[in-house]
Amino acid sequence: QQRCATLMIDDAHGLGVRGARGAGSLAQAGLSARDAPILMATLGKALGTLGAFVAGDAALVEALTQFARAHVYSTALPPALAAATLAALRLAQQGDELRAHLRALIAQLRAGATARGLRLLPSTTPIQPLWLGSATTAQA
């Protein structure tokens, strides 16, 4: 706000996994749409369907609908896929036990990597960056 900038959050890896009831990274951080007026995420990660979305106020949505070329020439999700996504959202909202299991698996992965001398960068998310040190090592 001080710099007249708008914060956009890409929550591809947070939706369904982070925050209360899987509401995402914004919710986990205690923030609202007022703090980050543009939210986007994919439906193909935790929700296991296909597609993505951009959420914002009515003016943003209208501008994107009218002027975003990728959207203008695309088609809507098929009804069956939209229904599957809605069902996945409902499951994610009720998935506290699944999220607890995911956290346990992340801890198990981190412990196993450490025991084998692998260096992971700090992360509490399912994305676990492995430090290899060089492009040559990564390509080996």
C-alpha atoms as a printed R data frame, in Angstrom:
    type eleno elety resid chain resno       x       y       z
1   ATOM     1    CA   GLN     A     1   0.000   0.000   0.000
2   ATOM     2    CA   GLN     A     2   2.852   2.356   0.797
3   ATOM     3    CA   ARG     A     3   4.317   1.776  -2.667
4   ATOM     4    CA   CYS     A     4   0.991   1.766  -4.540
5   ATOM     5    CA   ALA     A     5   1.491  -1.901  -5.425
6   ATOM     6    CA   THR     A     6  -0.996  -4.730  -5.499
7   ATOM     7    CA   LEU     A     7  -0.049  -8.055  -3.942
8   ATOM     8    CA   MET     A     8  -0.905 -11.123  -5.977
9   ATOM     9    CA   ILE     A     9  -0.596 -14.543  -4.353
10  ATOM    10    CA   ASP     A    10  -0.011 -17.669  -6.439
11  ATOM    11    CA   ASP     A    11  -1.161 -20.369  -4.044
12  ATOM    12    CA   ALA     A    12  -0.679 -23.357  -6.336
13  ATOM    13    CA   HIS     A    13   0.907 -25.394  -3.557
14  ATOM    14    CA   GLY     A    14  -1.110 -24.010  -0.632
15  ATOM    15    CA   LEU     A    15  -4.734 -24.481  -1.627
16  ATOM    16    CA   GLY     A    16  -6.085 -27.622   0.006
17  ATOM    17    CA   VAL     A    17  -2.888 -28.170   1.996
18  ATOM    18    CA   ARG     A    18  -2.180 -25.102   4.125
19  ATOM    19    CA   GLY     A    19  -4.330 -23.106   6.510
20  ATOM    20    CA   ALA     A    20  -7.439 -24.050   8.442
21  ATOM    21    CA   ARG     A    21  -9.646 -26.398   6.431
22  ATOM    22    CA   GLY     A    22  -7.133 -26.246   3.564
23  ATOM    23    CA   ALA     A    23  -8.020 -22.619   2.827
24  ATOM    24    CA   GLY     A    24  -4.460 -21.936   1.647
25  ATOM    25    CA   SER     A    25  -1.382 -19.883   2.432
26  ATOM    26    CA   LEU     A    26  -3.276 -16.621   2.792
27  ATOM    27    CA   ALA     A    27  -5.453 -18.095   5.542
28  ATOM    28    CA   GLN     A    28  -2.446 -19.738   7.205
29  ATOM    29    CA   ALA     A    29  -0.719 -16.356   7.379
30  ATOM    30    CA   GLY     A    30  -3.835 -14.749   8.877
31  ATOM    31    CA   LEU     A    31  -4.327 -12.534   5.832
32  ATOM    32    CA   SER     A    32  -7.461 -11.703   3.868
33  ATOM    33    CA   ALA     A    33  -8.440 -10.586   0.380
34  ATOM    34    CA   ARG     A    34  -7.874  -7.016   1.551
35  ATOM    35    CA   ASP     A    35  -4.174  -7.842   2.089
36  ATOM    36    CA   ALA     A    36  -3.765  -9.698  -1.215
37  ATOM    37    CA   PRO     A    37  -6.493  -8.601  -3.601
38  ATOM    38    CA   ILE     A    38  -5.469 -11.035  -6.352
39  ATOM    39    CA   LEU     A    39  -5.367 -14.760  -5.606
40  ATOM    40    CA   MET     A    40  -4.590 -17.438  -8.124
41  ATOM    41    CA   ALA     A    41  -4.127 -21.167  -7.795
42  ATOM    42    CA   THR     A    42  -4.174 -24.350  -9.773
43  ATOM    43    CA   LEU     A    43  -6.833 -26.995  -9.332
44  ATOM    44    CA   GLY     A    44  -4.440 -29.763 -10.355
45  ATOM    45    CA   LYS     A    45  -2.302 -30.087  -7.244
46  ATOM    46    CA   ALA     A    46  -4.060 -30.895  -3.940
47  ATOM    47    CA   LEU     A    47  -7.503 -30.920  -5.549
48  ATOM    48    CA   GLY     A    48  -6.417 -33.359  -8.240
49  ATOM    49    CA   THR     A    49  -8.542 -31.981 -11.051
50  ATOM    50    CA   LEU     A    50  -7.604 -29.628 -13.870
51  ATOM    51    CA   GLY     A    51  -7.477 -25.921 -14.525
52  ATOM    52    CA   ALA     A    52  -6.788 -22.861 -12.443
53  ATOM    53    CA   PHE     A    53  -8.438 -19.691 -11.260
54  ATOM    54    CA   VAL     A    54  -7.794 -16.039 -10.587
55  ATOM    55    CA   ALA     A    55  -9.920 -14.451  -7.867
56  ATOM    56    CA   GLY     A    56 -10.342 -10.779  -7.135
57  ATOM    57    CA   ASP     A    57 -12.876  -7.996  -6.991
58  ATOM    58    CA   ALA     A    58 -15.525  -7.476  -9.671
59  ATOM    59    CA   ALA     A    59 -13.463  -4.893 -11.583
60  ATOM    60    CA   LEU     A    60 -10.458  -7.223 -11.836
61  ATOM    61    CA   VAL     A    61 -12.574 -10.179 -12.913
62  ATOM    62    CA   GLU     A    62 -14.326  -8.088 -15.568
63  ATOM    63    CA   ALA     A    63 -11.014  -6.730 -16.892
64  ATOM    64    CA   LEU     A    64  -9.534 -10.222 -17.113
65  ATOM    65    CA   THR     A    65 -12.685 -11.553 -18.762
66  ATOM    66    CA   GLN     A    66 -12.545  -8.852 -21.418
67  ATOM    67    CA   PHE     A    67  -8.827  -8.405 -22.034
68  ATOM    68    CA   ALA     A    68  -6.808 -11.466 -20.959
69  ATOM    69    CA   ARG     A    69  -6.120 -13.115 -24.310
70  ATOM    70    CA   ALA     A    70  -5.577 -16.580 -22.875
71  ATOM    71    CA   HIS     A    71  -8.983 -16.386 -21.225
72  ATOM    72    CA   VAL     A    72 -10.816 -14.758 -24.127
73  ATOM    73    CA   TYR     A    73  -9.989 -17.680 -26.425
74  ATOM    74    CA   SER     A    74 -10.420 -20.457 -23.870
75  ATOM    75    CA   THR     A    75 -13.425 -22.516 -22.895
76  ATOM    76    CA   ALA     A    76 -14.990 -23.046 -19.508
77  ATOM    77    CA   LEU     A    77 -14.381 -26.182 -17.495
78  ATOM    78    CA   PRO     A    78 -16.684 -29.012 -18.534
79  ATOM    79    CA   PRO     A    79 -19.529 -29.488 -16.013
80  ATOM    80    CA   ALA     A    80 -18.200 -32.874 -14.867
81  ATOM    81    CA   LEU     A    81 -14.784 -31.369 -14.117
82  ATOM    82    CA   ALA     A    82 -16.362 -28.431 -12.289
83  ATOM    83    CA   ALA     A    83 -18.385 -30.910 -10.197
84  ATOM    84    CA   ALA     A    84 -15.248 -32.948  -9.444
85  ATOM    85    CA   THR     A    85 -13.439 -29.777  -8.370
86  ATOM    86    CA   LEU     A    86 -16.316 -28.804  -6.089
87  ATOM    87    CA   ALA     A    87 -16.277 -32.287  -4.537
88  ATOM    88    CA   ALA     A    88 -12.491 -32.037  -4.069
89  ATOM    89    CA   LEU     A    89 -12.891 -28.646  -2.360
90  ATOM    90    CA   ARG     A    90 -15.421 -30.145   0.039
91  ATOM    91    CA   LEU     A    91 -13.071 -33.035   0.815
92  ATOM    92    CA   ALA     A    92 -10.181 -30.619   1.353
93  ATOM    93    CA   GLN     A    93 -12.253 -28.599   3.812
94  ATOM    94    CA   GLN     A    94 -12.825 -31.767   5.850
95  ATOM    95    CA   GLY     A    95  -9.297 -33.114   5.423
96  ATOM    96    CA   ASP     A    96  -7.624 -32.188   8.718
97  ATOM    97    CA   GLU     A    97  -6.529 -35.820   9.235
98  ATOM    98    CA   LEU     A    98  -5.143 -35.987   5.706
99  ATOM    99    CA   ARG     A    99  -3.207 -32.749   6.249
100 ATOM   100    CA   ALA     A   100  -1.826 -34.133   9.534
101 ATOM   101    CA   HIS     A   101  -0.743 -37.291   7.682
102 ATOM   102    CA   LEU     A   102   0.894 -35.145   4.996
103 ATOM   103    CA   ARG     A   103   2.842 -33.232   7.663
104 ATOM   104    CA   ALA     A   104   4.007 -36.568   9.121
105 ATOM   105    CA   LEU     A   105   5.155 -37.723   5.677
106 ATOM   106    CA   ILE     A   106   7.050 -34.459   5.180
107 ATOM   107    CA   ALA     A   107   8.805 -34.949   8.536
108 ATOM   108    CA   GLN     A   108   9.630 -38.554   7.593
109 ATOM   109    CA   LEU     A   109  11.084 -37.443   4.255
110 ATOM   110    CA   ARG     A   110  13.167 -34.743   5.920
111 ATOM   111    CA   ALA     A   111  14.484 -37.163   8.557
112 ATOM   112    CA   GLY     A   112  15.355 -39.762   5.916
113 ATOM   113    CA   ALA     A   113  17.107 -37.223   3.708
114 ATOM   114    CA   THR     A   114  19.106 -35.871   6.644
115 ATOM   115    CA   ALA     A   115  20.083 -39.401   7.732
116 ATOM   116    CA   ARG     A   116  21.437 -40.009   4.225
117 ATOM   117    CA   GLY     A   117  23.461 -36.800   4.220
118 ATOM   118    CA   LEU     A   118  21.180 -34.950   1.823
119 ATOM   119    CA   ARG     A   119  20.790 -31.239   2.444
120 ATOM   120    CA   LEU     A   120  17.240 -29.919   2.277
121 ATOM   121    CA   LEU     A   121  16.501 -26.220   2.441
122 ATOM   122    CA   PRO     A   122  14.073 -25.141   5.186
123 ATOM   123    CA   SER     A   123  10.458 -25.850   4.215
124 ATOM   124    CA   THR     A   124   7.345 -27.046   6.019
125 ATOM   125    CA   THR     A   125   5.439 -27.527   2.763
126 ATOM   126    CA   PRO     A   126   5.232 -30.602   0.529
127 ATOM   127    CA   ILE     A   127   7.741 -28.855  -1.747
128 ATOM   128    CA   GLN     A   128  11.110 -29.932  -0.344
129 ATOM   129    CA   PRO     A   129  14.067 -28.220  -2.049
130 ATOM   130    CA   LEU     A   130  17.174 -30.388  -2.223
131 ATOM   131    CA   TRP     A   131  20.446 -28.431  -2.220
132 ATOM   132    CA   LEU     A   132  22.811 -29.930  -4.772
133 ATOM   133    CA   GLY     A   133  25.363 -27.137  -4.919
134 ATOM   134    CA   SER     A   134  25.828 -26.861  -8.672
135 ATOM   135    CA   ALA     A   135  24.116 -27.341 -12.003
136 ATOM   136    CA   THR     A   136  26.643 -30.062 -12.839
137 ATOM   137    CA   THR     A   137  25.631 -32.087  -9.800
138 ATOM   138    CA   ALA     A   138  21.951 -31.577 -10.594
139 ATOM   139    CA   GLN     A   139  22.453 -32.858 -14.147
140 ATOM   140    CA   ALA     A   140  24.546 -35.866 -13.113
